[in-house]
Amino acid sequence: MNSYDLYTKTRPVNLFFMVAVPGGISMIASSLWGIFDSIFVGNYLGETALAALNLAFPFVLICFSLSDLIGVGSSVPISIALGKQEREEADNYFTCACIAIVLLGALSGVVLYFAAPTILRVMGADEQLTALGVTYIRVYALFAPATSIIFALDNFLRICGKIKLSMGLNILMSVLILGLEYLCIVVLDMGIGGSPAAVSLGMTVCAAAALIPFLGKKLSLRFCRPRFSFQILGQFFYSGCPNFLSNTAARITSIVINMVLLRMGGAGAVAVYGILMSAGDIVQQLLYGTCDSLQPALGYNWGAGQTGRVKSIIRCCLAAGAAISISGMVLMLAFPEGIAAMFLQEGDSGVLTMAVHALRLYSLTNLTRWFPFGVQGFLIALNKPMPATVLSVCNTFVLPLLLLAVLYPMGLDGIWLNTPITSLLVSVFALVLFRRMIRQINQGL
């Protein structure tokens, strides 16, 4: 079945199981590298190295977010063009996006490499934390041109209907990175630099493998002679801004919170915050994988004028998101000690106790997280980036920083409760946008 028939003719419920379930598994697999980073560094290098990783990690993710800006931003016009069966236009979007991602990855890598010492000192890191963090960042920066395209290629494979291939490559990437982490950190004793080296090597291998199918002529997308224009680049930035701003704003918020935590609770508190982010990332990536996998389906059907199918796909996505998110909350409440212990060496009892308490408070995020996350994805897929951008910035930047000031008198508990309260408040705003979006779908706008 070709991608057009898959997305526009398959029953929505069947489409969900054919696309969203593998997509969720794929996204979990592709995001495990960050969790492997924390587990290996925390268990084999200790609390200080884990704190350094958590100080540096947001900057690495900002670098990836720049490439994701083009990857996600190009996926929307590509899907809509394929829905209209405008193949040449879709191929040009695809080719221009791949070239732009590699160039942007190289540029961001250079900036990150040279800025690393300064940004860590500004955060308030001491000499030891700065040295560890700089090593961690610089290894990722060196590989940035090769690794930046991996997530975009995953999107493009799903657009072409190659769901199982996408899932297989992401699972392969996780297995490779897991083995390389063990080799670099445990066997070769490379220290904190071994972790980003392992991740980057695994990503590079899988990026090369993901490129191969596009070199033939069997997929819906193929490389062509690029025809760049400011209009095309503007479309990429316009459509990709919600995801980019959401990811970047979230990392800036993490940087500010880490600075507060260093002063409030030292390296141990920073390590605990990293554990919360890693635990929450599993649920978030499942949500992202589910919604992101169905974005091509929404784009195809919106481009084809099938509004009834658009609404059916949205309903399936919201139901799955609620189930995933609430299940994550139950697991965090039931097994906080086991989750926290995955990231710590034996003997870090003080940090473990702090992490268990923090996980119980943080788990409440999952009561409401699924709804604004889903609404943002729907708005992006339907090429309505402005409300999606406002929603994402409120969720990841404006409200968390306001609450950081409001909850400051509560000490560390105020930090752990920041995300649950933010999620609750932003859900109210998301409901307003969702009702407006449904009215526009009904009117075919």
ABEGO torsion letter per residue (X at the ends): XBAAAAAAABBAAAAAAAAAAAAAAAAAAAAAAAAAAAAAAAAAAEAAAAAAAAAAAAAAAAAAAAAAAAAAAAAAAAAAAAAAGBAAAAAAAAAAAAAAAAAAAAAAAAAAAAAAAAAAAAAGBBAAAAAAAAAAAAAAAAAAAAAAAAAAAAAAAAAAGBAAAAAAAAAAAAAAAAAAAAAAAAAAGAEAAAAAAAAAAAAAAAAAAAAAAAABAABABBBBBBBBBAAAAAAAAAAAAAAAAAAAAAAAAAAAAAAAAAAAAEAAAAAAAAAAAAAAAAAAAAAAAAAAAAAAAAAAAAAAGBAAAAAAAAAAAAAAAAAAAAAAAAAAAABAAAAAAAABBBGBAAAAAAAAAAAAAAAAAAAAAAAAAAAAAAAAAAGBAAAAAAAAAAAAAAAAAAAAAAAAAAEAAAAAAAAAAAAAAAAAAAAAAAAAAAAAAAAGX
